[in-house]
C-alpha cells in the first residue's frame, strides 16, 4: 500500500483528499477518497476512486473511469 486509511493526500488539482479505504484488486491498489475543505476539518463533495500506479519508482494516482469498474469497486468497498 502506498497510502493509509485516514491519510490526507494532495492531488494534481491542488485539492486535498481523505483516504476512506484501500483495497488491492487484481494486483492494483485502489483507494476510495473524498475531498476535504481547505481547513482540513470537513469532507466535501462525493466519494470517488483512484488507482495508484508505480512506474519505475515514480508514483502516479489516476481517477478510476468506466461504469463497470466503478460499480465493482463500490460493491467491494461497501461489503
N, C-alpha and C positions, 0 to 999 in steps of 0.2 A: 504494500500500500504506500502511496505517496503522501496522502493527506489523511488526517484522522477526523472522526466524528467530532463535531462542535468546534473544529478549527475554522478560522476565518481566512479566506484567500482573496486576493485581488486579481481579477482577470484583465485582459487587454483593454476592455472598455472602461478601465479605471474605477469600476464599481467593486464593492466588497460583497462576498457571499459566504454564508454559513454552510458548512458541510453538515447535512442532516443524516446522511448514511452513506455507507460504502459497500460495494459488492463486486466480487470477481465473477464474470460471466464469460465463458469461452475464452479464458486466458486474457481478458481485458478488464481493466479496473474502471468501474463506473461509480459515479457519485451523484447523489440527489442533493441539490443545492437550493438555496433561496437567498435572494438579495437582502442585505441589511442596510439600514439607513446610515447616513454619514456619521452619526454619533455612535453607531455600533450597538444601539440599545434595542432595536425592534427589527423584525423581519418585515419586508415589504414585497409586493408582487407575488407571483405564483411560483410554486416549486418547479424546478427543471432538472434535467440530467445532463451531465458532461462525462466524457471519457478521457482518461489520462493516457498519453502515448509517450513512451520513452524511445527516442530516436538517437541512438549512439550517445547516450548520456545527457541529451537535451530533453527536458520535459515539456510537452505540449498538452494543452487542455482544449478539447473541441466539444462544441454542442452536439448532443445526440439528435439526429434527424431521422425521419421515417416513422410513420404512424405505427407500423407493426413492431418495430424495435422499442418505441416509446411505450406502447401498451404492454409489452413483455416486461420491461423494466418496472413500470408502475405496479404490475401484478407481483413481481418478485420483491419489491421494496415494501409492499404493504402486507405481505404474507408472513 
